C-alpha cells in the first residue's frame, strides 16, 4: 500500500503518531494516545499514518489491500475505512493461538466481496444500489477489536482511525452468493464462552451492510488505484462491542447467511 505522506503538509506533526504505533507493534505493548495529543487534525492525516505503518511492516504486496473494514455509527456520520493486515485475517473456524491481543472486543458483522474490478471513475458515480450490484458474495464475519493505544476506544477518534480503527483480527465464515435481504428483519446471535447469548434483529447502525460501499470504494480508489474483484470489506457491527477473554470460544450466527467461529 503506497504511502501518502508526501501529500500531507504537516508530515513532521504526524511522525510522533507513526513512531508510537510502530514501536507499540514491534514491542507488543500499548502506548498512550495522550502523548501524541493534537498531532492529528484531519482524517487524511490519520489515513496517512495508516499507510506509513503498512509500509513499515510490509503488509501489502499489492497497491490495494485485499481486505478492509468500513463503517460508522449512523448514516449521518462521515464513514471511516481501514485496510486489514493479512496475518490477522482468518477463515472460520479459527484459533487465535499465540496471536497478540491487548483487548478482545467482539463485533459480529457481515462481510461483502466484490465480483468485479472497480476503478476511480466507476466509484465516483456509485450509490448504494449500484454498489450493491458489484457484490458477488457475503459471509458472516467476527472482528476482534483491539488497540495499540492504552485508551483503546476512549482514545480520540483520529487516533483510533490512525490505528486501523482499533482493528485486531478478522474471522470470515463461509462465502455464500450475494442476495438482497430484508436487513431490518435480519437476526444475529453471538455466543461468547459461557456468557449469556446476545441476540439482535435489524440492528446494523446504518440500516444495511451495503450502505458503506460507495464511500469505501471512493476511498479505496482515491489515488487512482483499481480495487480488484475478490476484495473484501466488513461493514459494521450488529451487536456493538462485546467483551471477551483469552480462552473463550466466540460464535456469531446470522440467520439465512451463515456463521463464523473463533477460539481466543
C-alpha positions in Angstrom: 0.0 0.0 0.0 1.7 3.2 -1.1 2.4 5.9 1.5 0.6 9.2 1.2 2.9 11.1 3.5 4.3 13.2 0.7 0.9 14.8 0.1 0.4 15.8 3.7 1.7 19.3 4.5 2.1 18.5 8.2 4.3 15.4 7.8 6.5 16.3 10.7 3.5 16.6 13.0 2.5 13.0 12.0 5.8 11.4 12.9 5.2 11.1 16.7 2.0 9.1 15.9 3.7 6.9 13.3 6.6 6.2 15.6 4.4 5.5 18.6 2.3 3.0 16.8 5.2 1.3 15.1 7.1 0.9 18.3 4.0 -0.4 20.1 3.5 -3.1 17.4 7.2 -4.0 17.4 7.3 -4.3 21.2 3.9 -6.0 21.7 2.6 -3.3 24.0 0.2 -0.4 24.2 1.2 3.3 24.4 -0.6 6.4 25.4 -2.5 8.3 22.8 -2.4 11.3 25.1 1.3 11.6 24.5 0.5 12.5 20.8 -2.2 14.9 21.8 -3.3 17.1 18.9 -0.8 15.6 16.4 -3.7 14.7 14.0 -6.3 17.2 12.8 -7.9 15.6 9.8 -8.9 12.2 8.6 -6.5 12.4 5.7 -3.7 12.7 8.2 -4.9 9.6 10.0 -5.1 7.7 6.7 -1.5 8.8 6.0 -0.5 7.3 9.3 -2.2 4.0 8.3 -0.3 4.0 5.1 3.1 4.7 6.8 2.6 1.9 9.2 1.6 -0.5 6.4 4.7 0.5 4.6 6.9 0.0 7.6 5.6 -3.6 8.2 5.3 -4.6 4.5 1.7 -5.7 5.0 0.6 -5.4 1.4 2.3 -6.6 -1.7 -0.4 -5.1 -4.0 -1.4 -1.5 -4.4 -4.9 -2.2 -3.0 -5.2 -4.4 0.2 -7.3 -7.5 -0.2 -9.4 -6.9 3.0 -10.9 -3.8 4.6 -13.2 -2.6 7.3 -15.6 0.3 6.7 -18.4 1.9 8.6 -19.7 4.4 11.1 -22.2 4.9 13.9 -25.1 6.0 11.6 -26.0 7.3 8.1 -25.3 10.9 9.0 -21.8 10.3 10.2 -18.7 10.5 8.0 -17.7 6.9 7.4 -14.2 5.7 8.1 -12.1 2.9 6.5 -9.0 0.8 7.2 -7.0 -1.8 5.3 -6.6 -5.0 7.3 -3.2 -6.7 7.7 -3.4 -10.2 6.1 -1.8 -12.0 9.0 -4.9 -11.2 11.1 -7.5 -12.3 8.5 -8.5 -15.9 9.3 -11.0 -18.4 7.9 -13.6 -19.9 10.3 -13.4 -21.9 12.4 -10.2 -20.1 13.6 -8.0 -20.3 16.6 -6.1 -17.2 17.8 -3.4 -19.3 19.4 -0.5 -17.0 20.4 -1.7 -14.1 18.3 -1.2 -11.0 20.4 -4.2 -9.1 21.7 -4.4 -6.3 24.3 -8.2 -6.2 24.2 -10.7 -8.7 22.8 -13.8 -6.8 21.8 -16.2 -8.8 19.6 -18.2 -7.4 16.7 -20.5 -9.6 14.7 -20.7 -8.3 11.1 -21.5 -9.2 7.5 -18.6 -9.1 5.1 -19.1 -8.4 1.4 -16.9 -9.5 -1.6 -16.5 -7.6 -4.9 -17.4 -9.5 -8.0 -15.7 -7.1 -10.4 -12.9 -4.6 -10.6 -13.8 -1.0 -9.6 -11.9 2.0 -10.9 -12.0 5.6 -9.7 -14.5 6.7 -12.4 -16.9 3.9 -11.5 -16.6 4.5 -7.8 -17.3 8.2 -8.2 -20.8 7.5 -9.6 -21.9 4.8 -7.2 -24.9 4.9 -4.9 -25.9 2.1 -2.6 -28.0 0.2 -5.2 -25.4 0.3 -7.9 -22.6 -0.5 -5.5 -24.6 -3.5 -4.2 -24.8 -4.8 -7.8 -21.0 -5.1 -7.7 -21.1 -7.6 -4.8 -21.0 -11.3 -5.6 -20.8 -12.9 -2.2 -21.4 -12.4 1.6 -20.1 -14.1 4.7 -20.6 -13.8 8.4 -17.5 -12.1 10.0 -16.2 -11.6 13.5 -14.0 -8.6 14.1 -11.8 -8.8 17.2 -11.4 -5.1 18.3 -8.0 -4.2 19.7 -5.9 -1.2 20.0 -2.2 -0.1 20.3 -3.5 2.8 22.4 -3.8 2.4 26.1 -7.1 4.3 26.0 -8.5 1.9 23.4 -12.0 3.1 22.4 -11.6 6.2 24.6 -8.7 7.5 22.5 -9.5 10.5 20.3 -11.4 9.4 17.1 -8.5 10.4 14.8 -6.1 8.4 16.9 -8.4 5.4 16.6 -8.6 5.8 12.9 -4.8 6.0 12.6 -4.6 2.7 14.5 -6.7 0.9 11.8 -9.9 2.0 13.6 -9.0 -0.3 16.5 -8.6 -3.4 14.5 -7.2 -6.7 15.9 -8.2 -9.6 13.7 -11.0 -10.7 11.3 -12.6 -14.1 11.1 -14.5 -14.9 7.9 -17.2 -17.5 7.6 -18.1 -19.5 4.5 -18.9 -17.4 1.4 -22.5 -17.5 0.0 -23.9 -15.9 -3.1 -25.0 -12.4 -2.6 -28.7 -11.8 -2.4 -30.7 -8.8 -1.3 -32.3 -9.3 2.2 -34.7 -7.6 4.5 -32.0 -6.2 6.7 -34.5 -4.7 9.1 -35.5 -8.3 10.0 -32.1 -9.9 9.9 -31.3 -11.7 13.1 -27.9 -12.1 14.7 -26.8 -14.3 17.6 -23.5 -14.1 19.4 -22.2 -16.7 21.9 -19.0 -15.9 23.9 -17.8 -18.6 26.3 -20.4 -19.4 28.9 -21.9 -15.9 29.0 -25.5 -15.1 28.2 -26.3 -15.3 24.5 -26.6 -11.9 22.8 -29.4 -11.7 20.2 -30.3 -8.8 17.9 -32.5 -8.1 15.0 -32.3 -5.3 12.4 -29.6 -3.5 14.4 -27.0 -2.6 11.8 -26.0 1.0 12.7 -26.6 2.2 9.1 -29.6 0.0 8.4 -27.8 -2.3 5.9 -24.3 -3.5 5.4 -24.2 -2.2 1.9 -24.7 1.5 2.9 -20.9 2.0 3.3 -20.0 0.6 -0.1 -19.9 3.8 -2.2 -17.9 5.7 0.4 -15.5 2.8 0.9 -14.9 2.4 -2.9 -14.3 6.1 -3.4 -11.8 6.0 -0.6 -10.0 2.9 -1.9 -9.7 4.4 -5.4 -8.9 7.9 -4.3 -5.3 7.7 -5.6 -6.4 6.3 -8.9 -6.0 2.6 -7.9 -8.3 -0.1 -9.1 -10.0 -2.2 -6.4 -9.9 -5.7 -7.9 -12.6 -8.4 -7.9 -12.3 -10.5 -4.8 -11.6 -7.6 -2.5 -13.4 -8.0 0.9 -14.9 -5.4 3.2 -16.5 -6.0 6.6 -19.2 -3.5 7.2 -20.2 -2.8 10.8 -21.3 -4.5 14.0 -24.8 -5.6 14.8 -24.1 -6.1 18.5 -21.9 -3.3 19.5 -18.7 -4.4 21.1 -18.9 -7.4 23.4 -16.1 -8.1 25.8 -14.3 -11.5 25.5 -11.3 -13.1 27.3 -8.5 -15.3 26.2 -9.6 -18.9 26.0 -13.2 -18.2 25.2 -14.9 -19.5 22.1 -16.9 -16.9 20.1 -19.7 -17.9 17.7 -21.6 -15.5 15.5 -24.7 -16.7 13.6 -26.7 -14.7 11.1 -29.9 -16.5 10.2 -30.0 -17.3 6.4 -26.4 -16.2 5.9 -24.2 -18.4 8.0 -21.8 -18.4 10.9 -18.3 -17.7 12.0 -16.3 -19.0 15.0 -13.0 -18.3 16.7 -11.3 -19.7 19.7 -9.5 -16.9 21.5 
